[in-house]
Each structure stands twice: as structure tokens, then as C-alpha cells.
Amino acid sequence: MKRYILSAAVVAALAAGGWLAMRPDTLDTAEAATPAQGDPLVSISLPGALSAQAQMGKRAFDATCATCHGANATGKMGFGPPLVHKIYEPSHHGDMAFFAAVQAGVRAHHWTFGNMPPQEGLTRSDVANIVAYVRELQRANGIN
């Protein structure tokens, strides 16, 4: 019985630690104050150069995604989360999660911005380019 209680306590502690590490309010930046409405949610480093695919993705991102996800995917207070964030690392949200989000939308589950509606007018190639752009931004900021 003691072994069962100890095992349950270890599992609970690991789950709590995982939740604390992945919660969206734990940003990787040292922000002095809460961002104002429309401000970026994180500060990032831009890569020195983007691949040709990521350059096309940046154009598509700027035209379709930046309204909510901010310039360079840094999020936008009151609108949408940063995609340059450990929550969106490839091992947690793989590339197909981006395709599914664009096609079907996403019910809010990590952030309190509300549901993301499906995005009209983007081809699979557009989304692949956007994913390439976001992944290059993430890698430039240590998110692999």
C-alpha cells in the first residue's frame, strides 16, 4: 500500500512539473510589465537569413496570420498567441497541427484568446511555407 501511495505521489509530482513547464503564461522572456492590447507577447531573435520557402511563408504569414499572431509570430496581446514559443515546438505541435488548424480551426486549449477559426484562401503549399517560416523562427530562438 505504501508503494502504491509513493508511486501515485511521484506521478502527480511529474504531472504537475510538466504542467508548470508547459503552461502558456510561462514565457521565455523577462517582461517588465504586462503587454498592452495589441503588443507582442514575446521578444525574439530573427534568423540572419530565411530560406526561399520561409521567405514565401513570411509573405503568406504577414498577409493572413500576423493580424492575430503578431509580426514574426510573436503573438499579439488580446488577439492570439506567439508561435515562437515552446508550446509550439515540433515535438508538441507537429507540422500537421498547423495544417489542421488552418483547415478546421482550433478550439482554445493552451491560451485564453478564444477559438481560432478556419483560415480561408490558403493552399497546402501556402501552409507548408508558413510552417517553414515559423520553424525557422523557432530554431533561431532555441525551439527545436
Secondary structure, 3 states (H helix, E strand, C coil): CHHHHHHHHHHHHHHHHHHHHHCCCCCCCCCCCCCCCCCCCCCCCCCCCCCHHHHHHHHHHHHHCHHHHCHHHCCECCCECCCCCHHHCCCCCCHHHHHHHHHHCECCCCCCCCCECCCCCCCHHHHHHHHHHHHHHHHHCCCC
